[in-house]
Amino acid sequence: MNEISVLPIDVAGGIILLWIALGLIGLALQRSPSMICRLVFPLGAALALLLAATGLWALAETPNIAVLPLGLPDLPLHLRLDPLSAFFLILLGGTAFGVSLYSAGYFKTMAGGMLGLLSLEYHLFLASMALVILADDAYMFMVAWESMALSSYFLVTTDHKIPDIRRAGFLYLLIAHVGAIAILLSFGVMQAGHGIAAYTFDAMRATPLSSFWSSVAFLLALFGFGAKAGVLPMHVWLPEAHPAAPSPVSALMSGVMLKTAIYGFLRVTFDLLDVHLWWWGVLVLALGLLTAVFGVIFAAVQGDMKRLLAYSSIENIGLLLVGIGLTIIFHVYGKNALAALSLTATLYHSLNHAFFKSLLFIGTGSILHATGERNMGRLGGLIRRMPWVAVTLLIGVLSIAGLPPFNGFISEWLLLQAFLLSPGLPNTHINMLIPVAAAVIALAAALAAYVMVKFYGIIFLGQFREPGLADAHDAGWWERLGLVWLASACIVLGLAPVYVVQKLDFVTKMLLGQGLGNSTSGWLFVAPVDIERASYSPVYFLLAVLGVMSVTAWVVHHYYHGRVSRVPAWDCGFPAQTARMQDTAEGFGQPIRRLFEPFFKIEREMPSPFDVHPRYHGQSDDKIWFFLYLPIKLMVQSLSSWTSLIQHGRIHVYLLYTFVTLIVLLAFV
Amino acid sequence: MDHINLALGIIFQLCQSLLVVALAPLLTGWVGQCRAWLQNRTGPGLLQPYRTLHKLFLKDALLADNASPLFRVTPYILFGCMWLAAAIIPIIAIDLPFSQAADVIALVGVFALARVFIALAAMDIGTSFGSMGARREMLVSFLAEPALLMVFFASSLISHSTQLPHIVETFSHHAFVLYPSLAFASIAFLMILLAENARIPVDNPSTHLELTMIHEAMILEYSARHLALVEWAVSLKLFAYISIGIALFFPYGIAEVGNWGALPLAIVALLLKLTAAGAGLAGLETILAKMRIFRVPEFLGTAFLLAVLGLLIHFLLGA
């Protein structure tokens, strides 16, 4: 009779505690780095997998609530595991499993003391991301949010002896905190002056807000979460912080941490606020389109592989925002089936992006270890030396380029279907915006393919651009495990969309009251509306292409022959081929730079034909930095120089100020 | 009855797949022959592509020393993708069961998949022409692909479906109604067809000057059976694009669902349409001049804008 029932939230809480404990164990074990690698990281990975399983379990359950006996007096901490949180826990757990396995191999060369600290920060980072997702009151949320920002700051500045990395870390921390202030204010608005008792999310849900105050809360949330996600113009920290951090950390930051911002934004917009206005959707849609195009154009001209991936993350965040914007628009006009479709596309894309972007980032980590080089212009030909990394990254590249039958294609397909179903909205202006938005999305997706051909082709294909690359070694076994896990996730998510869409229904039902439901037809065909309108079956697709390929190969080899001989490359008979005749990263991006010149601030140093030592130098910078951030910086500097008029650093002056203030106050009383 | 229809549909699907793969080189031969006639040459005859393919299959394949497996497998992927694309477009009868597995958006995805692989294979050997070709191909495609998607969107919005059989069914019923959005889309589609199939004015399929090449620069390193498969895939791609044009803009004469008796007439209609389209393509190529590579984005940008304009018109006028 004394049955103890374990709820998913208990398990999730246990995992978070164990992660923190593992971090501490790692710190205690700093004398033996091999133990940290062989024990702490694999255990952390196992916990991550368990967390993903818990999320899967909780998806279909009714929301679990837990009140912790912790916190400030009269302010206990609340946790809640509902379908939205469960989905993001799956995302976190699934990605972290692969990245932690990979980390077990990646960090094995690191010195013990540093590794102990890193393992503590790493596991705290994971635990705080899980807490952000589980938090059910503003206080808990902000504590988790800040510990996430701080632990990731320390992870970014792992190599803190390099000044550039310290600078990147500072920029990240600064923007994270500006965002955090906005989020805090947003919660404050939603609390609506109901005092301290209204700080739980439940109370915020129950508080009716006027449309003005709802809009204020919404805009603050958009700014705050946008700063964390890298939405234009708060994106500047991403291309600095991602290359600075160790690769597994960049993988987690880009794959998961950016998604916690998406989570928070969804939570505030669809769960906590009950008023929705159409212009919110238009604003988010427009911001998303700008961010997507900006990100992908800048990705195309990068020479550093991790910067390229960081800009590509900005693009993907833009696509997610477009999905959210569409959802808001459809929701406002009462078209909940369409809202469910675009929300499904958004959530699906979050999951996809978590997997393929982490895969690509840890892949760059292996390349960095094998060659010591982040500049793509000094890489090349690695497919011949690093087959494991090359094959898994090829899957990642095809996925992120949105090609069938991989996972990136499905979320894109769902999003485009949502656009196609949108005519008939009662607002003419939005009706005109929608086709333009669809065109921009299609353009961004096609450019993403350009970027990924550049990324893969320059790094892995062609001849070795430096002689040292011929000795590059492939990833170790732990690293291969991580790579293979993430790559297989991309394939499975690409081949089993029906299953994923059914699971996502729990989330859309919770947020919008409607899911796509049984509109999928059989387990092979995704058909979001009905099979007459649109359907797609990746399994049949893959079978058909593979079938044709193998039949062709068999016929050719059987009826003709399979003879092959190896000869020097032809290259139109040009004999003196060198590696320097291949396109560099800059060369491959040159058409894009030329076409989209107004987007960039370009500095070029062209040698004259008579130079004895000709030197070419070209740099494309972000205009926003110069137009927005530098003026702000100058303003802050001049403001602080004004304050120096009253700040002299002498104690008697301050005592005088105190005295004068007291006198003035007394005069009022 | 449903089962019989499904079985017939599957049989027909197989037949059409075999038919397109057999006919595609003939179409390429026909375009080449027309070009020859227009240039006052005798021309090699309609069957030349088959003779070339046979000759290439007989030869020993030469692979560059550093070619990776990616380079060897790409011709098969290319061939598979293009065959799949050409096989799912309804040109003879509307009933194609496999079309449900891949709608128009997936069709654009198939073309993109093939393109990414051929661009990667071009970079694999690491020659200067290979990476130049890959870069130019991606430059052409990043504007052509969204434009093609917009053309499909314009027709999907009219027929309320992204599945080709439903789109074609809608259009073949509304005989000779002129949709303003489709008028824009058809001009855009013609420009995309020229660009995506490496035809003049964007690229020249019979060029021998390496510096002007786009598509040919990418396949310079291929030989023998690999080259044969690439060439066949290129024929299939041209066939698929012309099929799309026929399916979207001239579907008249196609056999309706379940009406298998109309097949002979539909096949005759298709052959007439393909003949006319091939001759028209050759005529266009003869009167146009190839443009500089940096004029290409303007050309394709125009196509993209026209397609978007078509879409906008649909949203505004509802037609």
Contacts between the chains, C-beta under 8 A, distances in Angstrom:
chain1	res1	chain2	res2	distance
A	380	B	126	6.9
A	381	B	66	7.2
A	381	B	126	6.7
A	383	B	68	4.9
A	383	B	70	6.6
A	383	B	124	7.7
A	384	B	66	6.8
A	384	B	68	6.1
A	394	B	70	7.6
A	398	B	113	7.5
A	398	B	116	7.0
A	401	B	112	7.4
A	401	B	116	6.1
A	402	B	109	7.3
A	402	B	112	7.6
A	403	B	109	5.9
A	403	B	112	5.6
A	403	B	113	4.5
A	403	B	116	6.3
A	404	B	102	7.4
A	404	B	106	5.5
A	404	B	109	4.1
A	404	B	110	6.6
A	404	B	113	6.3
A	409	B	106	7.7
A	409	B	109	5.5
A	412	B	105	8.0
A	413	B	105	5.4
A	413	B	106	7.1
A	413	B	109	7.8
A	416	B	105	5.6
A	416	B	149	7.6
A	417	B	105	7.6
A	417	B	162	7.0
A	419	B	153	7.7
A	420	B	153	6.2
A	420	B	156	5.6
A	420	B	157	6.6
A	420	B	162	6.4
A	423	B	157	6.4
A	423	B	314	7.7
A	423	B	315	6.1
A	423	B	318	7.6
A	431	B	315	5.0
A	431	B	316	7.6
A	432	B	312	6.5
A	432	B	315	6.2
A	432	B	316	7.0
A	434	B	315	6.8
A	435	B	153	7.5
A	435	B	308	6.5
A	435	B	311	4.0
A	435	B	312	5.3
A	435	B	314	7.6
A	435	B	315	5.3
A	436	B	308	6.7
A	436	B	312	7.3
A	438	B	150	7.6
A	438	B	153	6.5
A	438	B	311	7.3
A	439	B	146	6.3
A	439	B	150	5.7
A	439	B	304	7.3
A	439	B	307	7.8
A	439	B	308	4.6
A	439	B	311	7.1
A	442	B	145	7.2
A	442	B	146	3.5
A	442	B	149	4.5
A	442	B	150	6.7
A	443	B	142	7.4
A	443	B	143	7.8
A	443	B	146	4.6
A	443	B	304	7.6
A	445	B	145	7.9
A	445	B	146	7.4
A	446	B	112	7.5
A	446	B	141	6.7
A	446	B	142	4.3
A	446	B	143	7.5
A	446	B	145	4.2
A	446	B	146	5.1
A	447	B	142	5.1
A	449	B	112	6.0
A	449	B	115	7.7
A	449	B	116	5.8
A	449	B	138	7.1
A	449	B	141	7.4
A	449	B	142	7.0
A	449	B	145	7.6
A	450	B	138	4.5
A	450	B	139	7.6
A	450	B	141	7.8
A	450	B	142	4.9
A	452	B	116	7.5
A	453	B	116	5.8
A	453	B	119	5.0
A	453	B	120	6.3
A	453	B	123	7.7
A	453	B	134	6.6
A	453	B	138	5.4
A	454	B	138	7.8
A	456	B	120	6.3
A	457	B	119	7.1
A	457	B	120	5.7
A	457	B	123	3.8
A	457	B	131	7.1
A	457	B	134	6.4
A	458	B	123	7.7
A	461	B	68	7.3
A	461	B	70	7.4
A	461	B	120	6.2
A	461	B	123	4.3
A	461	B	124	4.6
A	461	B	126	7.0
A	462	B	123	5.5
A	462	B	124	6.9
A	462	B	125	7.1
A	462	B	126	3.1
A	462	B	130	7.9
A	462	B	131	6.8
A	463	B	66	6.6
A	463	B	126	3.7
A	525	B	100	6.4
A	525	B	101	7.4
A	531	B	100	6.8
A	532	B	161	6.2
A	532	B	163	7.3
A	532	B	166	6.3
A	533	B	160	6.5
A	533	B	161	4.9
A	533	B	162	6.9
A	533	B	163	7.3
A	533	B	166	7.7
A	534	B	103	5.4
A	534	B	105	8.0
A	534	B	161	6.6
A	534	B	162	4.3
A	534	B	163	6.4
A	535	B	100	5.0
A	535	B	101	7.6
A	535	B	103	6.5
A	535	B	163	6.7
A	536	B	101	7.0
A	536	B	102	6.5
A	536	B	103	6.0
A	536	B	105	7.6
A	536	B	106	5.4
A	537	B	100	6.9
A	537	B	101	4.1
A	537	B	102	7.6
A	540	B	98	7.2
A	540	B	101	3.8
A	540	B	102	7.9
A	541	B	84	7.7
A	541	B	101	5.4
A	541	B	102	5.6
A	541	B	106	6.8
A	544	B	80	7.8
A	544	B	84	5.4
A	544	B	98	7.1
A	544	B	101	7.2
A	545	B	77	7.3
A	545	B	80	4.4
A	545	B	81	6.2
A	545	B	84	5.9
A	546	B	80	7.5
A	548	B	79	7.1
A	548	B	80	4.0
A	548	B	83	5.3
A	548	B	84	6.6
A	549	B	76	4.4
A	549	B	77	6.5
A	549	B	79	7.3
A	549	B	80	4.3
A	552	B	76	5.9
A	552	B	79	5.7
A	552	B	80	7.0
A	552	B	229	7.0
A	553	B	76	5.8
A	556	B	57	6.6
A	556	B	225	5.4
A	556	B	229	7.5
A	560	B	57	4.5
A	560	B	58	6.4
A	560	B	225	6.5
A	561	B	60	7.8
A	563	B	60	4.6
A	563	B	61	6.6
A	564	B	60	7.1
A	564	B	61	4.4
A	564	B	62	7.6
A	564	B	63	5.7
A	565	B	60	6.1
A	565	B	61	7.5
A	565	B	62	6.0
A	565	B	63	7.3
A	566	B	62	7.9
A	566	B	63	5.5
A	566	B	64	7.6
A	566	B	65	5.4
A	566	B	67	7.9
A	567	B	62	4.9
A	567	B	63	7.2
A	567	B	64	6.8
A	567	B	65	7.0
A	568	B	64	6.8
A	568	B	65	5.9
A	569	B	64	3.9
A	569	B	65	7.0
A	569	B	66	7.4
A	569	B	125	5.0
A	569	B	126	7.6
A	569	B	127	5.5
A	569	B	221	6.2
A	570	B	62	7.8
A	570	B	64	7.2
A	570	B	127	7.8
A	570	B	220	6.3
A	570	B	221	5.7
A	570	B	223	7.9
A	571	B	125	7.8
A	571	B	127	4.0
A	571	B	128	6.9
A	571	B	129	6.2
A	571	B	130	7.8
A	571	B	220	7.0
A	571	B	221	7.6
A	572	B	129	6.3
A	572	B	210	5.4
A	572	B	220	6.4
A	574	B	127	8.0
A	574	B	128	7.8
A	577	B	126	7.8
A	577	B	127	6.2
A	577	B	128	7.7
A	579	B	126	6.7
A	581	B	127	7.3
A	581	B	128	4.1
A	582	B	123	7.7
A	582	B	126	5.1
A	582	B	127	7.5
A	582	B	128	6.6
A	582	B	131	5.1
A	583	B	123	7.7
A	583	B	131	3.8
A	583	B	132	6.9
A	583	B	134	7.8
A	583	B	135	6.0
A	587	B	131	7.8
A	587	B	135	7.4
A	588	B	131	7.1
A	588	B	135	5.3
A	590	B	135	7.9
A	591	B	135	6.6
A	591	B	136	7.8
A	591	B	139	4.6
A	591	B	297	7.8
A	592	B	139	7.9
A	594	B	294	7.3
A	595	B	297	5.6
